[in-house]
Amino acid sequence: MRTDELGHHYSRQFNEELETLRSNVLEMGGLVEEQLRRALRALVKGDSDLGEQVVEDDFRVNRMEVSIDEECSQIIARRQPTAGDLRLILTIIKTITDLERVGDEAEKIGFLSSRLASQDRPENRYKELKHLGRAVRDLLHRALDCLARLDAETALVVAREDALVDEEYESIMRQSITVMMEDPRTIGRVLDTLWVARALERIGDHAVNICEYVVYLVHGKDIRHLGDEDRVVEEIASNE
């Protein structure tokens, strides 16, 4: 399925409704990406005001989720969509749920960043978290790009790269435990940084979910619990 294969109906209004839905969910994705960017900047720069602003702005993400969900419900009730149109609407409903949760994790990072700003900063200026954050931001951006372009093949590639995020998260956990054992005075600060790392790892998982929704939308296959790459490819091929 290509982008131009969506929304070719006798009703021009229905076409416009579907296109508006797609535009709105991508706008919400952009808002969440910006929220995450500012949360990470607050952490790295030690900017407590920016961290608090991220927390306060989360209502915008929540408001968009409610609005888009309502749009989807109205279209289902009025149009009774089938086949690819129904898959598109279901994909959007699932995606906005994950995006809202990404917003929640970004809000958490913003809150922790504002708290960490008042504490002594480590010599490396949270280098590991900065690197993990960059990887997660890239994962989320590429997942949303796959959704915009309906690129299921690239979505599978992006989803597999979450394994690297998990590895970095586990490495940060091990390093943090060592630091706390060597200097118990750092326990409070290190625990907060661990919560940041955990939030980033969860955002990576939500990005993977979006990639899986893209595959469902394009191929009509639910690959969430298939496991390894070969089984996923076989499932998709069997449906074509």
N, C-alpha and C positions, 0 to 999 in steps of 0.2 A: 504493500500500500504506500502510495506517495501522498504528499501534501495535497496535490491537485486532484486526488481521488476522493477526497472528503468533500461533502457538502454540494453534490450536484443533484438538486431536487427540482421538482416543478415549482415549488414555492420558493421564491427569492428570499422571502422573509426567514424561512427555515435556514437557508444557506447563511444568511447574515447572523442568525442566532448562534449557529455552530461556530462561525468564524469569531464572533465576539467572545464566546466561551474560551476558545483557544488563546485569543489575545489576552484575556483577563488572567488566565492561569499562568501565562508566561510573564505577565506584569507582576503577579504575585511572586513568582520565582525570582525576578529581578530585585524586588523589595527585600526578600529574604537573604539574597546574596549580599546586598548592601548592609543589611543588619549584621550579618556574620563578619563582613569586612571591618565594620566599625568596632565590633566587639573585640576582634583580634588586635586592632590598632590600639584600643584602650588598654589591653593587656601589655602589649610590647612597650608602649610609650608611658605606661603608668599613669594614664589619664582617668582619674576617678569620675570627672564630670561627663566625659564621653561614655564611660561605662554605665553611668546612671541614665544617660539619655537613651541608650540602647534598650534598657529595661522599660523606660517610659513609652518608647515608640512601638513596643510589641503589640499594642492594641490595634495598630494599623493592619498588621498581618492577620490578627484574629478577625477583624472586621471584613477583610477581603475573603477569608475562608467562608464566613457565614453568607456573604453576598453571592459568591460563586455557587455555593451549595444550593442556595435558593433558586438561582437561575437554572441549574441542572434539574431540580425538582419540577420547576414549571415547564421546562421543555419536555420532560418525560410525560407529564400529565397532558399537555396539549398535543404533542406530536406522536407519542407512542413510537419512538424510534426503534429500529431493528438493525440487525447485522452490524456493519461498521460504524454506523451512527451511534448505536447503543454502546458499542465498545468504547467509542470516543468519550461519551458522557461518563461511563463508569471509570475510565482511565482518569478523567479530570477529577472526579469525586475522590478517588484514591490518592491522586497526586496532591491535591490541596490539603488533604489530611497530613501527608508526610511533610509538606512545606510548612504547615502550621507547627508541627513538632520540631522542625529545624529551627523555626523562629523561637520556640520555647528554649531550645538548647542555646541559641545565640543570646537570648535574654539571660540565661543562667551564666554564660561566659561574661556578659556585661556586668552582672552583679558581682561575680567573683573578681573581675578585673578592678572594679571600684574598691573592693575590700583589700585586694593585694597591693593597690597603689599606696596604701598607708603603711605598708610593711617594708622591711629591708629587702631590696631586690638582689637576686643572685648575680654573681659576676658575669654569667653568660647571657643575662637579660632574657631569660626564657627562650633560649635559642631552639631547644627541642620542640617546645610548643609552637613557636613561630613556624618551624619547618612542617610540623604536623598540620598546622592550620592552613598553610599554603597548599599542601597536598589535598586536604579536604575541600577547600574552596574550589580547587581545580576539578575535583571529582564531581562536585555539585554542579558547577557551571557546565561541564561536558554532558552530564545527565540531562540537564534542561535543554541543552543544544540538540541532543538526540531527540528529545520530545518535540522540539520546534520543527525539526527536519524529518521526523518520523523515520529515523535511521536505526533500525533494529540491530543491524550487524555491528555498528559502532557501539551501541548500547551494551551488547554482550561483552565487548572488549573493556569498556569502562567499568562494568560491574565486576569483572575479574580483578581489576586494579585495586579494589577495596582491600585485598589481602595485604597489600603494602601498607595501607593505613593501619590495619590491625597489628602488623609487625612493629610499626613505629610506636603504637600505643603500648604494646607489651614491653618494649624497650624502655619507654619512659617510666612505666610502673616499676620495673626492676631497678632502674637508677634511683628512683624516688625512695624506694624501700632502703637502699643502701645509704642514701643521704640521711634519712631519719634515724637509722641505727647508729651512724657515726656521730650525729649531733642532734640529740633529742629536742634542742631548742628550736629546730626548724620544723618540727612536726606540724604545727598549725598551718604555716605557709605552704609546706609541701602537700598537705592534704588538699588544700584549695587548688593547687596546680594539678593534682590528680583528678579532681572533679572537672577541671577545664579539659584535660586530656580525654576524660570519659565522655564529655559532651561532644567533643570533636569526633570521637570514634562513632558515636551514635549518629551524628550528622552523615558520616560516611555510609552507614547502614541505610539511612533514608534515601541517599542518592542512589544506592543500589536498587532500592525498591522502585524508584522512578524509572530506572533502566528496565527493570522487569516489566513494568506497566507498558513501556514502549513496545517491547516484544509482544505482549498480549494484544495491544492495539493493532499492530501491523500483521501479526500472524495468527491471532486468535488462540494462542497457546499460553497457559499459565505455567511458568517455569520456576515459580518461587521455591519449590521444594524438590527440584530435580537433582540438584547436587552438581556433579562434575560437568565440564564443558561438553564432552562428547555426548552425554545423554541429552543435554539441552539441544544440541544441533540435530540429533536424531529425532527428537520430538518435533522440532520445527519442520524438518524435512518430511516427516510422515504426514504433515497436515497440508502439504503443498501438492 
